[in-house]
Amino acid sequence: MTYCKKFASGLRMVVKKIDGLLSVSMGAIVGTGSCFETQDENGISHFIEHMMFKGTHKRSAFEISDAMDRIGAQVNAFTSKDITCYYAKSTSDHAGEAFEILSDFVLDSVFPEEEMDREKGVVLEEISMTEDTPDDLCLDVLAEAYFGKEGYGRPILGPVENVKRFSRDDLFAYIAERYAPENIVISFAGNIDVKYAEELVEKYFEGKLKKRAFIPREKKLSLCGNSLFKKKDIEQVHIAFAYPSLKREDARMDAALVMNVVLGGGMSSRLFQKVREQMGLAYTVYSYISSFTEGGLLAVYAGVNPSNVQKAQDAILQTIAQFCREKFTDDEFLRGKEQLKSSVILGQENTASQMVAYGKHLLFTGEVLDLQKRIRNIDAMTKDDCAEVLALSFDADKMAASAVGRIDAPLSIR
């Protein structure tokens, strides 16, 4: 059973009730992230996410974590390119207590000055950790190469100088604009009574929010098609390539996902078999799709020895070219379709995943996600559907690339 409601303030709620469980995941999903930020703001969505746990008028930072621990609940948050999510998971009998704590720090955080200074140090260490994680760094560089320095090309953590400069006033001003009721969805997935969930939202969120004008920020989506690199004295060179993909809600997205499974989504994929199994050029090689409201990208990544960079690049591009020529075999199509269908079904057994999925879908489309309909559509998919998407992909003129490691020049992509 799935239930959705829009409150007077503009706040929306979705409940995916799953009988037979003893727990529930709950979250507040805000439609903001690095793609909405200006250059001076870059990193503020993520920094606010950190600071939300540092104390409210009612609880100190320790008391927030202690209150969750006392009821055996889990609490966390994450920031992406286009959402920030605060969530908790508890046993069903403690859902009310966990939700009250969640609402307290999301709506009433005070951002103590001494905590600001400490947490800046934490985030700066997180940035340093990314710099020391070359595969993550390579994909950040790829986003900039593909999208440029604005919108989806901005890193989630932001630059060091921004983090050091953020003030309490900056945080409150950003929240006042972006954390408007109309831009927030409260999502539940698990064993919780729908009426009770509605009462919780009415009491702890809607009762504290005031309807106010929300002015959406225009997101800039430009395809730059650059090749960027970052030199680092490490053992491997990490390389990645990006091509245009479909918008998040495109009806052909599942066909694109099947195509990705066949290309680089698992051990039986073409890239894994060619680059790793046949040529022994990489331990890790894969592809994935990131989709957003305005568009998306299909990325291919591999970590290789510096002496094998050109061989690996040639192997990847040749595999993609061969895939475009040959299209899908019957076995590849059926295997890819079953893998996608399985991932959707298995995801329904994870309440946290469902909480995010239902919440994001309502936030961006205004509609309730119908996973059963999606499974039916996957079952009805044909090989021709996937071939159609394949024919639209891998435009070399819109390709971007990135590299991190002992490399002195960008990869050649033209």
Rosetta blueprint (number, residue, H / E / L):
1 M L
2 T E
3 Y E
4 C E
5 K E
6 K E
7 F L
8 A L
9 S L
10 G L
11 L L
12 R E
13 M E
14 V E
15 V E
16 K E
17 K E
18 I L
19 D L
20 G L
21 L L
22 L L
23 S E
24 V E
25 S E
26 M E
27 G E
28 A E
29 I E
30 V E
31 G L
32 T L
33 G L
34 S H
35 C H
36 F H
37 E L
38 T L
39 Q L
40 D L
41 E L
42 N L
43 G L
44 I H
45 S H
46 H H
47 F H
48 I H
49 E H
50 H H
51 M H
52 M L
53 F L
54 K L
55 G E
56 T E
57 H L
58 K L
59 R L
60 S E
61 A H
62 F H
63 E H
64 I H
65 S H
66 D H
67 A H
68 M H
69 D H
70 R H
71 I L
72 G L
73 A L
74 Q E
75 V E
76 N E
77 A E
78 F E
79 T E
80 S L
81 K L
82 D L
83 I L
84 T E
85 C E
86 Y E
87 Y E
88 A E
89 K E
90 S E
91 T E
92 S H
93 D H
94 H H
95 A H
96 G H
97 E H
98 A H
99 F H
100 E H
101 I H
102 L H
103 S H
104 D H
105 F H
106 V H
107 L H
108 D H
109 S E
110 V L
111 F L
112 P L
113 E H
114 E H
115 E H
116 M H
117 D H
118 R H
119 E H
120 K H
121 G H
122 V H
123 V H
124 L H
125 E H
126 E H
127 I H
128 S H
129 M H
130 T H
131 E H
132 D L
133 T L
134 P H
135 D H
136 D H
137 L H
138 C H
139 L H
140 D H
141 V H
142 L H
143 A H
144 E H
145 A H
146 Y H
147 F H
148 G L
149 K L
150 E L
151 G H
152 Y H
153 G H
154 R L
155 P L
156 I L
157 L L
158 G L
159 P L
160 V H
161 E H
162 N H
163 V H
164 K H
165 R H
166 F L
167 S L
168 R H
169 D H
170 D H
171 L H
172 F H
173 A H
174 Y H
175 I H
176 A H
177 E H
178 R H
179 Y L
180 A L
181 P H
182 E H
183 N H
184 I E
185 V E
186 I E
187 S E
188 F E
189 A E
190 G E
191 N L
192 I L
193 D L
194 V H
195 K H
196 Y H
197 A H
198 E H
199 E H
200 L H
201 V H
202 E H
203 K H
204 Y H
205 F L
206 E H
207 G H
208 K H
209 L L
210 K L
211 K L
212 R L
213 A L
214 F L
215 I L
216 P L
217 R L
218 E L
219 K L
220 K L
221 L L
222 S L
223 L L
224 C L
225 G L
226 N L
227 S E
228 L E
229 F E
230 K E
231 K E
232 K L
233 D L
234 I L
235 E L
236 Q L
237 V E
238 H E
239 I E
240 A E
241 F E
242 A E
243 Y E
244 P E
245 S E
246 L L
247 K L
248 R L
249 E L
250 D L
251 A L
252 R L
253 M H
254 D H
255 A H
256 A H
257 L H
258 V H
259 M H
260 N H
261 V H
262 V H
263 L H
264 G H
265 G L
266 G L
267 M L
268 S L
269 S L
270 R H
271 L H
272 F H
273 Q H
274 K H
275 V H
276 R H
277 E H
278 Q H
279 M L
280 G L
281 L L
282 A E
283 Y E
284 T E
285 V E
286 Y E
287 S E
288 Y E
289 I E
290 S E
291 S E
292 F L
293 T L
294 E L
295 G L
296 G E
297 L E
298 L E
299 A E
300 V E
301 Y E
302 A E
303 G E
304 V E
305 N L
306 P H
307 S H
308 N H
309 V H
310 Q H
311 K H
312 A H
313 Q H
314 D H
315 A H
316 I H
317 L H
318 Q H
319 T H
320 I H
321 A H
322 Q H
323 F H
324 C H
325 R H
326 E H
327 K L
328 F L
329 T L
330 D H
331 D H
332 E H
333 F H
334 L H
335 R H
336 G H
337 K H
338 E H
339 Q H
340 L H
341 K H
342 S H
343 S H
344 V H
345 I H
346 L H
347 G H
348 Q L
349 E L
350 N L
351 T H
352 A H
353 S H
354 Q H
355 M H
356 V H
357 A H
358 Y H
359 G H
360 K H
361 H H
362 L H
363 L H
364 F H
365 T H
366 G L
367 E L
368 V L
369 L L
370 D L
371 L H
372 Q H
373 K H
374 R H
375 I H
376 R H
377 N H
378 I H
379 D H
380 A H
381 M L
382 T L
383 K H
384 D H
385 D H
386 C H
387 A H
388 E H
389 V H
390 L H
391 A H
392 L H
393 S L
394 F L
395 D L
396 A H
397 D H
398 K H
399 M L
400 A E
401 A E
402 S E
403 A E
404 V E
405 G E
406 R L
407 I L
408 D L
409 A L
410 P L
411 L L
412 S L
413 I L
414 R L
